[in-house]
């Protein structure tokens, strides 16, 4: 009886050894697969990070040409991948909306440790692809060409020779627009002094025209830099510049559902906006006639000047204004018209420099909020203030227009822009400082296009 049990125990031990050997083989095999799978996973992650950084580098440098972009993209891939980096493929397709893309693909052949026991698995190719789409840029530049920009010999004949705002603008703006794609981006130019103009209607092939327009500026007049506020644009060609910029941007056709559209307004000034545009009803021989006029134009004192929308001077306001250079505007009772329609108060307000300037700011802020909240494509606003005349109060106002996150007026639910203050104009560094400010904005816009 005892011997029989011993034989059974010996048989069990033999079977256990066989089972253990089989399980150990399976365990080793799965451990091997896990090691190789981990190696493949690490390589895939390294490839993914490398093609992503390479793709973004290629897109950011595409304005320098595809050859340069390819070289820099390849260098970035190699730097991120490390030793024994494969050579990536960098191509430049377009999507269904004709938006430019950069595509980077790379394949690494991973030598396995355990899977090589299986025929055909001595090396396993691991691939990854990244695609960056450069968004469609729709941008209008709004420039101040008022008299306070004058100071150098080129923009202001007979002025003091020096590095001033006007000359700096004529250098910086051409370099700014050169940062963008002349054949696919759409850019427009609006400028203002006592009146405003659309110097270049938003379109492609903008670089030469905008450069020539800016270089031809003569700086004179007041600062009609505001928007229409909650009211309508009274002139589509000489209306409030911020609103005209929005109208220009909205004139660009966008395909339904098109992604990656970036709308931008760039606003440059050296002073506080001090003009409005409204309609006035003046009675002539008992009959009403309606005139659209600009008025304001002064930063100090109580003077207010009236202009036609094309900046023809009608003279100073003095308890009544002339609407055609000769006749004083009268109401139906035959009294001088001495008030204007204030959107801020919702009432008629006495015409004065302080009231006009405050109203101009209010309308600009309302316009900025409107264009930042347009759907489905809101607008990013970038503002620049030039020179000592841009007081801390004015700086805060321009930052509010831009919705700069650095200021207390930042609205978190609206697109964040940027305000830049350029204090040293006129000075020996003015042109360099203005150019740097424009290049900072260009970098912000290009980054937004590639996100």
Legacy VTK file of the C-alpha trace (Angstrom):
# vtk DataFile Version 3.0
C-alpha trace
ASCII
DATASET POLYDATA
POINTS 451 float
0.000 0.000 0.000
2.842 2.361 0.847
4.778 1.559 -2.361
1.760 2.282 -4.507
1.384 5.710 -3.014
5.029 6.469 -3.564
4.716 5.604 -7.247
1.766 7.938 -7.541
3.756 10.765 -5.946
6.665 10.186 -8.311
4.280 10.264 -11.283
2.741 13.578 -10.048
6.172 15.136 -9.682
7.033 14.175 -13.220
3.866 15.663 -14.596
4.381 18.880 -12.622
7.832 19.319 -14.126
6.426 18.909 -17.622
3.630 21.434 -16.953
6.102 23.847 -15.362
8.416 23.582 -18.336
5.574 24.306 -20.717
4.337 27.248 -18.643
7.857 28.619 -18.326
8.256 28.578 -22.106
4.988 30.439 -22.527
5.967 32.884 -19.773
9.340 33.542 -21.378
7.669 33.985 -24.774
5.156 36.496 -23.420
7.879 38.281 -21.489
9.835 38.521 -24.716
6.857 39.899 -26.555
6.344 42.444 -23.755
9.971 43.577 -24.006
9.745 43.943 -27.786
6.329 45.635 -27.522
7.783 48.094 -25.014
10.654 48.836 -27.378
8.213 49.414 -30.221
6.078 51.667 -28.001
9.074 53.786 -26.953
10.144 54.147 -30.590
6.608 55.092 -31.630
6.430 57.759 -28.929
9.820 59.148 -29.944
8.757 59.207 -33.589
5.479 60.945 -32.745
7.187 63.689 -30.769
9.816 64.151 -33.476
7.430 64.395 -36.437
5.173 66.795 -34.499
8.016 69.226 -33.720
9.407 68.823 -37.232
6.026 69.553 -38.814
5.494 72.683 -36.734
9.004 73.918 -37.542
8.412 73.396 -41.258
5.148 75.329 -41.115
6.629 78.227 -39.132
9.435 78.607 -41.665
7.409 78.019 -44.823
7.437 81.720 -45.713
11.212 81.325 -46.253
10.595 78.761 -49.004
10.072 75.012 -49.066
13.788 74.220 -49.319
14.580 76.165 -46.150
11.510 74.795 -44.396
12.507 71.211 -45.272
16.047 71.681 -43.989
14.910 73.179 -40.695
12.159 70.583 -40.270
14.646 67.746 -40.833
17.122 69.260 -38.377
14.383 69.566 -35.752
13.351 65.946 -36.296
16.926 64.716 -35.846
17.470 66.827 -32.743
14.335 65.436 -31.100
14.805 61.805 -32.127
18.438 61.527 -31.110
20.944 58.871 -32.210
20.323 56.816 -35.360
17.441 59.004 -36.460
15.759 57.983 -39.713
15.397 60.564 -42.478
11.883 62.058 -42.470
9.859 62.795 -45.590
8.651 66.421 -45.689
5.961 67.269 -48.245
3.658 70.239 -48.892
0.117 69.242 -49.927
-3.009 71.410 -49.737
-6.342 70.457 -48.222
-9.795 70.598 -49.810
-10.006 74.331 -49.069
-6.631 74.943 -50.739
-5.042 75.720 -47.367
-1.329 74.989 -47.254
-0.225 71.922 -45.308
3.088 70.497 -44.161
3.243 66.725 -43.818
6.124 64.909 -42.124
6.386 61.103 -42.211
9.151 58.974 -40.736
9.755 55.227 -40.377
12.172 53.572 -37.955
13.108 49.890 -38.338
13.258 48.393 -34.830
15.427 45.302 -34.284
13.591 42.869 -32.001
15.036 40.599 -29.323
12.492 37.796 -29.017
10.153 38.328 -31.947
13.067 37.696 -34.297
12.543 33.999 -33.525
9.448 34.295 -35.691
10.318 34.384 -39.412
9.957 37.887 -40.858
10.026 39.694 -37.485
13.738 40.255 -37.040
13.004 43.951 -37.614
9.653 45.700 -37.322
8.954 49.041 -39.086
7.335 51.726 -36.928
5.913 54.800 -38.696
4.267 58.045 -37.714
2.901 61.058 -39.612
2.104 64.613 -38.587
0.170 67.146 -40.648
-0.014 70.864 -39.897
-2.507 73.001 -41.763
-1.787 76.678 -42.138
-5.054 78.449 -41.543
-6.586 80.947 -43.920
-5.504 84.437 -42.841
-7.953 87.334 -43.227
-6.340 90.520 -41.904
-6.865 94.268 -42.196
-4.204 96.718 -41.032
-5.437 100.083 -39.679
-2.805 102.858 -39.647
-2.718 106.353 -38.181
-1.475 108.944 -40.694
-2.450 112.024 -38.644
-0.270 115.110 -38.354
1.309 114.048 -35.077
3.046 111.208 -36.945
5.050 113.864 -38.796
8.636 114.740 -37.929
10.983 113.239 -40.490
11.977 114.596 -43.879
10.456 111.824 -45.985
6.834 111.626 -44.773
6.684 115.322 -43.860
8.436 117.599 -46.347
9.990 120.524 -44.511
9.798 118.741 -41.148
12.602 117.966 -38.749
14.875 115.265 -40.095
14.869 112.338 -37.699
13.673 108.870 -36.814
9.981 109.383 -36.124
6.671 107.560 -36.235
5.913 108.270 -39.885
9.267 107.115 -41.172
9.246 104.121 -38.848
5.819 103.066 -40.127
7.025 103.251 -43.719
9.826 100.825 -42.877
8.023 98.454 -40.539
4.763 97.820 -42.418
6.400 96.502 -45.636
8.533 94.141 -43.550
5.436 93.084 -41.623
3.358 92.141 -44.665
6.323 90.263 -46.140
5.911 87.712 -43.324
2.676 86.423 -44.840
1.781 84.354 -47.886
1.206 86.726 -50.788
-0.689 84.170 -52.864
-3.058 82.648 -50.290
-3.425 85.070 -47.360
-5.807 87.998 -47.786
-4.726 91.341 -46.329
-6.193 94.846 -46.577
-5.112 98.346 -45.550
-7.182 101.149 -43.999
-5.703 104.456 -42.848
-7.044 107.537 -41.082
-6.350 111.135 -40.167
-9.239 113.650 -40.183
-10.901 111.243 -42.595
-10.338 107.595 -43.470
-9.716 105.611 -46.627
-9.478 102.035 -47.792
-6.000 102.163 -49.312
-6.016 98.519 -50.399
-9.173 96.428 -50.493
-8.514 93.101 -48.842
-7.162 90.554 -51.304
-4.259 88.296 -52.142
-1.150 89.714 -53.859
-1.111 92.514 -51.297
2.568 93.007 -50.511
3.621 95.388 -53.303
0.443 97.488 -53.169
0.492 97.932 -49.386
4.205 98.761 -49.445
3.673 101.434 -52.092
0.630 102.874 -50.313
2.410 103.252 -46.982
5.542 104.729 -48.523
3.365 107.390 -50.216
1.710 108.583 -46.996
1.773 112.266 -46.087
0.977 112.717 -42.418
-1.484 115.479 -41.489
-4.857 116.088 -39.860
-6.727 114.797 -36.807
-7.304 111.314 -35.382
-10.496 109.699 -36.691
-9.601 106.230 -35.435
-12.832 104.972 -33.931
-15.532 102.481 -34.888
-19.249 102.772 -35.520
-20.076 101.325 -32.109
-23.638 100.054 -31.862
-24.671 102.182 -34.846
-24.350 101.544 -38.550
-21.476 102.498 -40.831
-22.534 105.710 -42.544
-19.899 105.483 -45.294
-18.525 102.236 -46.695
-15.451 103.998 -48.072
-14.759 106.768 -45.527
-16.434 105.447 -42.393
-14.961 104.726 -38.929
-11.733 102.776 -39.535
-12.279 99.921 -37.062
-15.694 99.176 -38.507
-14.407 99.458 -42.081
-11.655 96.966 -41.188
-14.302 94.538 -39.964
-16.336 95.075 -43.136
-13.230 94.373 -45.214
-12.529 91.153 -43.300
-16.129 89.999 -43.596
-16.103 90.546 -47.354
-13.769 87.564 -47.835
-15.602 84.454 -48.965
-15.227 81.469 -46.640
-16.414 77.996 -47.604
-19.163 76.584 -45.337
-17.603 74.648 -42.484
-14.067 75.659 -43.410
-11.759 75.195 -40.407
-8.552 77.043 -39.529
-9.771 80.530 -40.461
-7.983 83.312 -38.564
-9.357 86.875 -38.697
-7.130 89.713 -37.494
-7.202 93.493 -37.148
-3.897 95.292 -36.510
-4.389 98.853 -35.211
-1.569 101.431 -34.996
-1.872 104.951 -33.581
0.199 107.633 -31.866
-2.634 109.332 -30.035
-6.090 109.211 -28.591
-8.902 109.068 -31.151
-10.781 112.359 -31.091
-13.294 112.345 -33.959
-16.740 110.970 -34.652
-18.914 110.502 -37.712
-22.658 111.140 -37.543
-25.533 112.425 -39.620
-27.030 115.845 -38.899
-30.294 117.277 -40.135
-29.945 120.942 -41.074
-32.884 123.081 -42.168
-32.349 125.212 -45.256
-35.161 127.663 -46.017
-37.443 125.580 -43.828
-36.604 122.284 -45.602
-34.536 119.532 -43.889
-31.376 118.204 -45.505
-29.226 115.411 -44.063
-25.424 115.575 -43.984
-22.868 112.987 -42.888
-19.984 114.766 -41.164
-16.831 114.037 -39.188
-16.243 116.252 -36.182
-13.725 116.608 -33.362
-10.042 116.659 -34.188
-8.534 118.203 -31.056
-6.753 116.705 -28.041
-6.772 119.852 -25.885
-8.899 122.917 -25.281
-12.570 123.059 -26.198
-12.270 123.395 -29.959
-14.186 121.050 -32.242
-13.821 121.074 -36.010
-16.242 119.771 -38.644
-15.205 117.960 -41.818
-16.844 116.239 -44.701
-16.259 112.478 -44.680
-13.329 113.073 -47.037
-11.744 115.466 -44.507
-12.611 118.801 -46.125
-12.408 121.378 -43.324
-15.660 123.210 -42.542
-14.198 125.242 -39.672
-14.342 125.433 -35.904
-17.494 124.870 -33.917
-18.636 127.985 -32.095
-22.160 127.471 -30.779
-23.271 126.128 -34.118
-21.389 124.607 -37.036
-21.185 125.054 -40.770
-22.174 122.016 -42.772
-20.962 123.107 -46.207
-18.369 125.745 -45.414
-20.894 128.555 -45.578
-24.240 127.804 -43.953
-24.719 127.186 -40.239
-26.724 124.106 -39.328
-30.138 125.048 -37.911
-32.866 122.888 -36.434
-36.553 123.104 -37.331
-36.996 125.971 -34.860
-34.247 127.972 -36.547
-31.746 127.553 -33.690
-28.146 126.443 -34.099
-27.564 122.692 -33.744
-25.235 122.306 -30.744
-25.601 118.625 -29.816
-24.724 115.215 -31.251
-26.336 111.765 -30.763
-24.408 109.928 -28.039
-24.541 106.127 -28.106
-22.980 106.085 -24.651
-25.807 108.019 -22.993
-28.572 107.367 -25.498
-29.340 111.079 -25.613
-28.294 114.235 -27.416
-25.079 115.570 -25.854
-23.476 119.012 -26.112
-20.762 119.194 -28.751
-17.438 119.608 -26.913
-13.972 118.197 -27.198
-14.301 116.156 -23.993
-17.692 114.701 -24.991
-16.542 113.856 -28.514
-13.360 112.142 -27.304
-15.216 110.096 -24.673
-17.817 109.050 -27.250
-15.104 108.055 -29.741
-13.570 105.730 -27.149
-16.939 104.244 -26.250
-17.777 103.501 -29.886
-14.346 101.953 -30.447
-14.771 99.636 -27.456
-18.246 98.571 -28.598
-16.893 97.903 -32.092
-14.024 95.832 -30.714
-16.411 93.720 -28.639
-18.637 93.208 -31.669
-15.874 91.979 -33.958
-14.299 89.798 -31.264
-17.605 87.991 -30.751
-18.629 87.437 -34.361
-19.594 83.861 -35.201
-18.313 81.475 -36.381
-14.983 83.304 -36.782
-14.113 85.909 -34.136
-11.413 88.522 -34.733
-8.095 88.856 -32.912
-7.149 92.510 -32.354
-3.562 93.715 -31.959
-2.954 97.353 -31.042
0.140 99.565 -30.887
0.534 102.954 -29.214
3.401 105.190 -30.285
5.172 107.981 -28.428
4.857 110.001 -25.255
1.432 111.322 -26.270
0.055 107.848 -25.523
-0.604 108.409 -21.824
-1.143 105.562 -19.326
-4.891 106.146 -19.699
-4.628 105.827 -23.474
-2.444 102.745 -23.119
-5.092 101.102 -20.949
-7.745 102.021 -23.515
-5.754 100.488 -26.405
-5.160 97.380 -24.297
-8.917 97.157 -23.772
-9.473 97.289 -27.538
-7.014 94.419 -27.961
-8.431 92.461 -24.997
-4.892 92.100 -23.676
-4.767 89.514 -20.835
-2.213 91.642 -18.966
-4.834 94.282 -18.150
-7.798 94.271 -15.788
-10.235 94.848 -18.677
-9.472 91.390 -20.149
-12.624 89.436 -21.020
-11.848 85.740 -20.659
-14.628 84.609 -22.985
-13.308 86.651 -25.929
-10.176 86.188 -28.078
-7.041 87.508 -26.401
-5.035 90.040 -28.369
-1.966 92.120 -27.530
-1.209 95.787 -26.891
2.326 97.091 -27.357
3.554 100.481 -26.212
6.396 102.057 -28.216
7.538 105.068 -26.160
10.743 106.235 -27.836
9.512 108.151 -30.870
10.878 110.319 -32.249
14.334 109.026 -31.312
17.289 107.204 -32.814
15.635 103.860 -31.989
12.110 104.608 -33.223
12.246 102.625 -36.464
13.851 99.620 -34.787
11.283 99.703 -31.971
8.300 99.979 -34.330
9.678 97.209 -36.525
10.138 94.961 -33.479
6.540 95.578 -32.411
5.207 94.634 -35.846
7.419 91.520 -35.958
6.089 90.466 -32.546
2.556 90.686 -33.916
3.584 88.767 -37.046
4.920 85.960 -34.849
1.665 85.896 -32.858
-0.433 85.724 -36.019
1.737 83.033 -37.628
1.583 80.955 -34.442
-2.200 81.258 -34.452
-2.264 80.106 -38.085
-0.341 76.920 -37.283
-2.097 75.874 -34.073
LINES 1 452
451 0 1 2 3 4 5 6 7 8 9 10 11 12 13 14 15 16 17 18 19 20 21 22 23 24 25 26 27 28 29 30 31 32 33 34 35 36 37 38 39 40 41 42 43 44 45 46 47 48 49 50 51 52 53 54 55 56 57 58 59 60 61 62 63 64 65 66 67 68 69 70 71 72 73 74 75 76 77 78 79 80 81 82 83 84 85 86 87 88 89 90 91 92 93 94 95 96 97 98 99 100 101 102 103 104 105 106 107 108 109 110 111 112 113 114 115 116 117 118 119 120 121 122 123 124 125 126 127 128 129 130 131 132 133 134 135 136 137 138 139 140 141 142 143 144 145 146 147 148 149 150 151 152 153 154 155 156 157 158 159 160 161 162 163 164 165 166 167 168 169 170 171 172 173 174 175 176 177 178 179 180 181 182 183 184 185 186 187 188 189 190 191 192 193 194 195 196 197 198 199 200 201 202 203 204 205 206 207 208 209 210 211 212 213 214 215 216 217 218 219 220 221 222 223 224 225 226 227 228 229 230 231 232 233 234 235 236 237 238 239 240 241 242 243 244 245 246 247 248 249 250 251 252 253 254 255 256 257 258 259 260 261 262 263 264 265 266 267 268 269 270 271 272 273 274 275 276 277 278 279 280 281 282 283 284 285 286 287 288 289 290 291 292 293 294 295 296 297 298 299 300 301 302 303 304 305 306 307 308 309 310 311 312 313 314 315 316 317 318 319 320 321 322 323 324 325 326 327 328 329 330 331 332 333 334 335 336 337 338 339 340 341 342 343 344 345 346 347 348 349 350 351 352 353 354 355 356 357 358 359 360 361 362 363 364 365 366 367 368 369 370 371 372 373 374 375 376 377 378 379 380 381 382 383 384 385 386 387 388 389 390 391 392 393 394 395 396 397 398 399 400 401 402 403 404 405 406 407 408 409 410 411 412 413 414 415 416 417 418 419 420 421 422 423 424 425 426 427 428 429 430 431 432 433 434 435 436 437 438 439 440 441 442 443 444 445 446 447 448 449 450
